[in-house]
């Protein structure tokens, strides 16, 4: 029975599978979408659940279950699967669903030798606060399964050996803009960064 399944947490602890938590995650992924069923995703996921799976295995199983439901008749499952990747990524990268302040992420990734420390010479704290204000993490929830797989497979900064990812899409897109326009005039460059970020994060370009 599913209720008897135990899973291995990221810190190595074993605990019973929390079905209420799974339900909340799947409900988040399906919220506001037509033609999808949280129950169907859960049922499809449970078929593959077994004791000894890690929490990451559970997340990947749910992603695959949603992706397997994508069809011409039920296209919105591509958004469900994309949102499940979003949830999984944030837990992997930040240890929580809500991302920290942009400046904290930059500091952490410089310490991890994943970002070039030059970015802190290019921009001051006020400018990082402005970029933080502009970032809209909810835009990740509008990306399809294919888009999110592309992000986490190719475009997000990660350790290619361990596969550990160090950022999420909105952070990456904002910092790409900041890098591209850092040499522009200080009177105008922040507007260039914002316009670029808004355009690419909404898939307008």
Rosetta blueprint (number, residue, H / E / L):
1 X L
2 X H
3 X H
4 X H
5 X L
6 X E
7 X E
8 X E
9 X L
10 X L
11 X L
12 X L
13 X L
14 X E
15 X E
16 X E
17 X L
18 X L
19 X H
20 X H
21 X H
22 X H
23 X H
24 X H
25 X H
26 X H
27 X H
28 X H
29 X H
30 X H
31 X L
32 X L
33 X L
34 X L
35 X L
36 X L
37 X L
38 X H
39 X H
40 X H
41 X H
42 X H
43 X H
44 X H
45 X H
46 X H
47 X L
48 X L
49 X L
50 X L
51 X L
52 X L
53 X L
54 X E
55 X H
56 X H
57 X H
58 X H
59 X H
60 X H
61 X H
62 X H
63 X H
64 X H
65 X H
66 X H
67 X H
68 X H
69 X L
70 X L
71 X L
72 X L
73 X L
74 X L
75 X L
76 X L
77 X H
78 X H
79 X H
80 X H
81 X H
82 X H
83 X H
84 X H
85 X H
86 X H
87 X H
88 X H
89 X H
90 X H
91 X H
92 X H
93 X H
94 X H
95 X L
96 X L
97 X L
98 X L
99 X L
100 X L
101 X L
102 X H
103 X H
104 X H
105 X H
106 X H
107 X H
108 X H
109 X H
110 X H
111 X H
112 X L
113 X L
114 X L
115 X L
116 X L
117 X L
118 X L
119 X H
120 X H
121 X H
122 X H
123 X L
124 X L
125 X H
126 X H
127 X H
128 X H
129 X H
130 X H
131 X H
132 X H
133 X H
134 X H
135 X L
136 X L
137 X H
138 X H
139 X H
140 X H
141 X H
142 X H
143 X L
144 X L
145 X H
146 X H
147 X H
148 X H
149 X H
150 X H
151 X H
152 X H
153 X H
154 X H
155 X H
156 X L
157 X L
158 X E
159 X L
160 X L
161 X L
162 X L
163 X L
164 X L
165 X E
166 X L
167 X L
168 X L
169 X H
170 X H
171 X H
172 X H
173 X H
174 X H
175 X H
176 X H
177 X H
178 X H
179 X H
180 X H
181 X L
182 X L
183 X L
184 X L
185 X L
186 X L
187 X L
188 X L
189 X H
190 X H
191 X H
192 X H
193 X H
194 X H
195 X H
196 X H
197 X H
198 X H
199 X H
200 X H
201 X H
202 X L
203 X L
204 X L
205 X L
